[in-house]
Amino acid sequence: MADLPKRPGPVRRLTVSWRGGEWRVENERRIDRMTLMRSDELPRVDSKQGLAGFWWEVVDDTGKVIYRQIGNNPFTGGQEVVKRDGTLTHTGAAGEDELFDIVFPDIPQVAALHFYSDATPAPQKIMSRPEGPARRIAEIDVRSKRGGGRGHR
């Protein structure tokens, strides 16, 4: 991952939505000075097993990760709870619409935003169970429309 300064710097804040099977940027705001949380590292796992969960990352034109955040998977539909009589019930079913606030460094190298999940979002599903190792479920071009003149050198 890119070495990012630990001091405040310019960032971009996107509100990204998943609605009815479509991903889109709903809003974008540039912030001149903000300290970002440290970029998350993915855990090392056996290559046969693969990773589970949900995360997003911004990458450069070659696909190199610049910044990443791991989060709760909005597409898994909650938790199974065992009742006293031994039956299972589900809580917190996944919604059909999701909004994500994404904050990342405003540097010229940023090219795309990738979302990864082990559950496939689908508008017809009320709940989606993990389907295996996480895979890229969306890619959004987020190249700066200002010509890349801002950010860290």
N, C-alpha and C positions, 0 to 999 in steps of 0.2 A: 504494500500500500504506500501511497505517497506520504512523505514526511510533511505533516501539517504543523504550522506554528501553534504553540500553546497559548499565545496571546490573542486578544480579540482581533478579528479581521472581518472582511466583507463576507456575507453569506447570502444565499438565496433560500427563501421559504416558499415551498409550493404546497398548495392544497390539491391533492390528487384524488379523484373519485373512481370507484368501480360501481357502475350502475347498469343493470340489465345486460351484463356481459361485455360492457365497453369501459375502457380506461381512458381518462382524460384529465388534463390539467385544468382545474376550475379557477385557480387564482395563483398569482405569483407576486412576491414582494421581495425587494432587495433591502438588506439591512447593512448599513455601513460598518458597524462594529459589533461583533458578538463572539463570545468564546463558545465553541462547539464542544459537545461531549466527545470523549475519546472514541475513535472508530473501533467498532467491535471486530474481534477476530473470531472466525468460525472454529469450532472445536475440531481436533484431529480425530478422524474415525477410519475404520477399516474401509478400504475402497469398495469392497463387496457390499458393505452395509449401507453406505450413503448417509447423508444428513437428513434429519427431519426438522420441521419447524417452519418459521416464517422470518424473512429478512428482506431488506432492500439495500441496494448499493448503487453508487454513482461510479461510472467508469469512463475512461478516456476512449479515443477512437480505436485503440488496439484491444480494448476489453479489459485493460488493467484496472483493478479496483483502486479508486481514489479514497472513498469513504463508505462505511457500512454501518447499519444499525439493525440489531436483532430485536424482534418484537413478538407480542402475542399473536398467534395465528387467528385472524378474524374469520377464516373459512372452515374451521374445524367444528364449530357449533356447540361449544360449551363443554360440560363435563358429565360423565356418568356418575350417578349417585346411587348407592345401594340402600334400599329401604330396609326397615326392620324385618319385614316378611321375606327378604331376600330378592325381591324384584328390583330391576334397574329402572331408573328414570333419568332423563336428560334435562339439563338446565342450560339456560343462556344460548338458545339456538342461534345460529348465524343469520344475520340479516341479509336482505337482498341488495342493499346499498351499503357501501363502505366509503368513508372519507379518511384520508391519511394526510397528516401534516409532515412534510419532509423538509428538513433543514440540512443544507450541505454547503461546503466552501464555494464561494463565488470566484473560481479561478478559471483561466482560459482553457485548461485541459478537459474540463467536464464536457462529456458528449451525450451520455444516456443514463437513464434511471432504470434499473432492473429490479423486479420483484420476484422473489422465490418463495415457494410454498410446497408442503407435502400434501395439501388438499387442493382440489381443483374448484375454483369458484364457478358456480353455475346458477343462473337465475331461477331455474326450475327446482333446485334442491333447497329444502328447508334447512337441512343439515348435511354437511359433507364430512366424512371420516377421512383420516389420513389414508392416502392411497399408495404410500411407498416413499422412497427417497424424494426429498425436495427437488424441484426443477424450476427453471425460469417460467413464470406464468405471464409476464408482461415486460415490455421494453418500451420506454417513452424517450424520444429524442428531446434533450433539454439543453442543447447548445445555446449559449448566450446569444441573444439577438442584438447585443450591443457591440459585437465584434471582438469580444474577449479581452478588452483593454483593462478590465478591473482585476483585482485579486493579487495574490502573492506571486513574487517572481522566483 
